[in-house]
């Protein structure tokens, strides 16, 4: 079972920044496209950003385009999400998984709370 370890969330004021990290131990990370997902209270989990396994192409949800940047370091089995100009509507639990998601254990994610 693949373990997905997410960190970096917290409480920040609107306009602030956070950087999330996702570590996937083992050899599965570098051979998979990866994605950041989020789930706000009462809403379905949604894909926020994705990145190809080589890191050469990225895609973003319209709601975060221009504010969030996804990246990865295959040597460290780590993916990042730099979140700038945060808005209250970015408040959610953030998860990582492959893109599309194929690992059933999503883990606890990391809470991001943006105050107005």
C-alpha atoms as one frame of an Amber mdcrd trajectory, in Angstrom:
protein
   0.000   0.000   0.000   1.368   3.379  -1.023   1.820   5.865   1.794   1.137
   9.491   1.024   2.625  11.916   3.548   1.408  15.486   3.210   2.608  18.450
   5.245   2.793  22.219   5.217  -0.760  23.298   5.881  -1.802  25.853   8.439
  -3.724  29.015   9.167  -2.917  32.053   7.057  -4.512  35.380   6.312  -5.941
  36.148   2.911  -3.169  37.155   0.555  -0.642  34.986   2.330   1.336  31.992
   1.132   1.899  28.377   2.077   3.981  25.581   0.622   2.716  22.027   0.796
   4.857  18.930   0.451   3.907  15.376  -0.466   6.324  12.520   0.053   5.702
   9.132  -1.544   8.306   6.656  -0.291   9.508   4.005  -2.661   9.890   3.703
  -6.380   6.305   4.428  -7.389   6.595   8.204  -7.215   8.828   8.868 -10.195
   6.835   6.713 -12.600   3.498   8.404 -11.962   1.913  11.664 -12.889   0.896
  13.320  -9.642  -1.796  15.661  -8.468  -2.844  17.874  -5.611  -6.467  17.595
  -4.575  -8.574  19.424  -2.047 -11.837  18.894  -0.262 -13.745  21.712   1.361
 -16.440  21.014   3.968 -19.571  19.703   2.344 -17.969  19.489  -1.085 -16.471
  16.758  -3.205 -12.749  16.326  -3.511 -11.428  18.155  -6.563  -8.209  18.165
  -8.519  -6.311  21.407  -7.988  -3.160  20.813  -9.998  -1.343  18.004 -11.754
   2.149  17.382 -13.056   3.573  14.803 -15.433   6.024  12.238 -14.130   8.936
  14.127 -15.637   7.666  17.469 -14.398   7.597  18.986 -17.864   3.878  19.708
 -18.024   1.465  21.034 -15.463  -2.245  21.748 -15.317  -4.288  23.819 -12.923
  -7.894  24.283 -11.983  -9.130  27.658 -13.173  -9.718  28.726  -9.580  -6.012
  28.520  -8.716  -4.367  29.326 -12.024  -1.769  32.059 -11.651  -1.644  31.674
  -7.860  -0.537  28.074  -7.267   2.532  26.339  -8.633   3.010  22.569  -8.628
   6.472  21.048  -8.853   8.252  17.812  -8.059  11.685  16.465  -7.206  11.872
  12.823  -8.273  15.226  12.365  -6.540  13.495  13.142  -3.233  10.184  11.409
  -4.035   8.554  14.725  -3.196   5.944  16.935  -4.794   5.241  20.524  -3.822
   2.420  23.017  -4.084   3.372  26.649  -3.677   0.234  28.592  -2.874   0.330
  32.372  -3.140  -2.354  35.041  -2.871  -4.486  32.682  -0.835  -8.198  33.326
  -0.600 -10.771  32.186   1.979 -12.263  29.913  -0.676  -8.971  27.992  -0.750
  -9.793  26.684   2.725  -9.871  22.891   2.520  -8.034  19.716   3.373  -5.352
  19.156   0.758  -4.309  15.706  -0.405  -1.918  14.268  -2.916  -2.302  11.223
  -5.110  -1.409  10.092  -8.577  -3.208  11.787 -11.426  -5.664  10.307 -12.054
  -5.854   8.960  -8.513  -5.215   5.252  -8.181  -3.978   4.855  -4.637  -6.892
   4.075  -2.401  -5.406   5.295   0.855  -5.549   9.085   0.686  -4.164   9.655
   4.151  -5.241  12.517   6.396  -4.120  15.307   4.142  -3.207  18.697   5.518
  -5.622  21.430   6.572  -5.301  24.827   4.941  -7.369  27.585   6.491  -7.414
  31.070   5.014  -8.940  33.800   7.115 -10.452  36.938   5.622
